[in-house]
C-alpha cells in the first residue's frame, strides 16, 4: 500500500480538518445554539456526538478531525462538560499558533509561553471561585438549558450525595422523574473497547446472565459449553466477571460480537487480596451466581437487572441489597476482630449508597436521546461544581481572569487571545456583536474593579450586571479543564513537522 508523505504542509492540512469539525460543533454552544442532524438522522445538540459522526475524505485533514475527537472524548470522560468550548479554544490556538510558526517562531518556545499562561490563568480562576451554597439547581439549569431538568438533577444529587452514582435511562412514560435503585459500583471497566454498545462508549445491558469466576480464562474451550447452553436457550448476551479474559477466549468473544452472533461483556474482578474475595462474595449475593472455581463442576450463572460499564468502572443494578446488608451487619456483630469489622463497615457503606436513576420519557426517540445527553451533562457539571466551586458562566470567567495578565511572550499572548473564542461564538449564535459585548464587559471591569459580576446573558443578547444573581454560572473545575486540555493538545499539534498517511487514491481503490 502506497503512503503519502507530507513535510511542508502537514500542519496546514490538519488545521483545515480541525476547523471543519469545530465549526460543525460550534453552532450548538450557548442557550441559543442550533442543533445538528447526524448521518443516521439523529438531531443532537452535543459536541461529542457531532465529532464522533464526522469523517473527512482527505487522510491528513481527517487526522485533524481525529485530534478534535480525541480531545472531546478526554474532557468528556474526565469532567463531563465543556466539550464544545474546549474544541473552539483549541481551534483558535492552532490558528494563531500556526501564524506565529509561519513568521519564524519556534514551536518549543511557544509551548513554554502557553504553559506559563495556563498556570497564571488557572490561579486567577481559583481566586474567582465561589462556594456553591445551594446553587445546585442553577448550575444544572444552565448546563441543561432547562429549569425543569435542572430541578430534577439538583433534587436527585441532594438525595444521594456527591459521591453516589447517578445514571440516566429511557422511560416508558412521558416526562422526567428520578428514583433510588439498589446496586453496586466498582472500579473496573470492560476489558475490550469492542464490547461498547452505545455512542457514549459504554456497554449497557438489561437482564443479562452473569458468570462469576476466580479463574483466568485464556482458552475458548472453557467457555464453549456455557455459550452453547445460552444460545440453545435463545440467549445471546453474557457478562463475565473473571480474573482476566485473554488470548483465544477474548478473541473469540470479540469476533462473535462483531459478527452479531453473541454479545459478551467481560470485566476483571475488582480489588486485590482479601478485598477481591469480599467483592466476589458481594457480587454473588446480588446476582444469585456462584463463583466458578477450579473445584467447581459446572458454573452457576446469576442475573443482573441492568449493567452499565465504561473503560474505568462498572455499575450493576438490582439484587436484594437490603437482605445482604442485614447479613453483613449480623456477621460484623459476631466478630471481635477490628480489621474484619472495618471491612464489613466499608462493604456495607458501598452497598447502602444506592444508585440514583433519572428516567426520561418523550414523544420521540430523538427527543429522548437529546434529553438524556443534556441530563448527563447537567449531572456532571453539578458534581464538578460541588468539588471546587463556581465562577461566572457562559465562558465570561475567562475574560475576567485574563484582564490583569500581561506578557511580551507570544505563546503567552495567543492563549490570552484564545480565551475570548468560546464567548465570541456564544454571542455570534445569539446574533450579537462579539466585539461590542466584550468591550462592554471590559469597560465595566475597569469601573468596578476585581469584584465585578458583569457578564453576558445569551438568551436576550444583553450585557448584565450580576451573572450570579441570574444563575448564569459554571463549575470552575470544568472551566479550568477547558483551558488546560485545549492548550495541551494545541501545543502538540503545533509541534508537527511532517505527516505520513495512506494516499487518497489508494483509499478510493
Steps between C-alpha positions, in 0.01 A plus 500: 500500500642837396557778755458873466787684674447870565772715656417862426123531527411238767393752765301709251305199372431368847385847604251496212353180645492648850312807375247290310411290805502781759282724281243220483481472880541875571149587382357305797665695782291721727126512574426629150722248322346290224476124454687278253356210302735197499556242227248259655234771525541570874457867590747598772635799688802322640855567381620149576232332287574740215877442486452124527289513183749687279752329272683714242603367160854640502717276726709787639200725563329204667788480746406852606144378550633208705694741724177688578318172558763378748506836678122500541503139621763576763332804652164323486641202691691704758258782589185433295447852360668781305542290185399757243675791674819293514480423128446868414798611710716224350418617148585861586833399657596293196413782259690774684787267585543400137523868404788539746678196357469642149669818630798297621419440869614175662229249602675403826534862609134563418407201717694637798307827478170315465571285806584808709175666391300194606662510843420870551143482366423191709619687811268792414204266450566341840495849658165574332336173607210519745351218708177350365277584799173355376542590132473143375181572310652802324807305391295209366256740330778681313657176384170344384344830383183394682367604841295179525800274434716710731252453785489119457880474489550722806242310705650165397857594596382646831334164579796273423798728560806598299674162505197295395427373151242673279395326179260604224273256319200498268151478648175365356306791647510864392707744707813500717501332841758358739520207741758330721591149385696230679831401354877518512778692325861380475816633335546254213374557146464286187809308389468590131361814330333266249248425777353852479129514411408871487625837372620599849765224474325289764386141514137494610283190551174411674411162653834351404625161633831524687785254548720571804832322527830533684682349203697652212325400176741456208347220289159503337444132583443612860210721392362301207251287703360815663462677165327197345261478795413871472439482125288188546281698742476790251737715706758700308648709784738405780692700758824351633674615819836323510862535608563573131372418153786475251647325200277268300204542737498878459553485122206262449271714719589819312462334160160354594378847601629664183316237293180553701500140620551544874559795734751470783578761763816400687625679813799424718426420863536817710724525804814318610561235765223466754314796345466302178351207690253731677399665173430162338288408800298824470453454126380143546254609769351768271485290183423150628813360333756270656875541456623262230835372624732216402316283752155571351347246264266733315455875527183641653405818319328795664305790350542876507201727452711769336873552447677813379874478437760742361877469470553590868203376703189281508157548656266212563140560604258258659531225757377484859745749647308554826501130591871467426582813701308352795707181467826696498394702805425177687839353407670822609337480844618141544870576456739667742770555239544877442628454144203281405258752651658776288465286189133432571442871562660592168299239307173604662564868425570425132179296471282751683601804291243402243482602136283789386319440172358791301240369256427685177185463292404705194283494189782390268823302514699807385365706786584226752862485377521879507369522858721215624813679374389828659430332835834317500677833439299661779585224748872518417511880515317509834732243657808688380359825648461335839867398490675834436236773487352720228588799281302715259355289219489531125884501485496858631734393784784470246463869411523614861784262586720639222460877546786542749738269312762653272802356323736561210512127428315408180400153622354657814306756299338255258347326802364834628349562157351149481317554830251721317413242234225301683317817612528647150331190357221515759435866412510416129244221551275756674528738199701748704827686439791328682721812493225720650418248776863445605572876495200566729612229744855639511371857547295393801798318645711816469236697693403247768827312564574138575173412678317550176206274419426644154448252220288401202148358490475316169126443528420867442837608356579752776791587727376456860628631833485186712552156345472326837165660575363375169638151567734507199785300651748225416701250702854638532641147463342472154612850397861422597486168314385678181809720514750232601391237249471744209848643559659161553362358175578819304863499614541145368326583171729799440808281541416287191755527221381226265228246433483145369161378375345260255449669167154611400529303176577183691202553726270547206619175341 
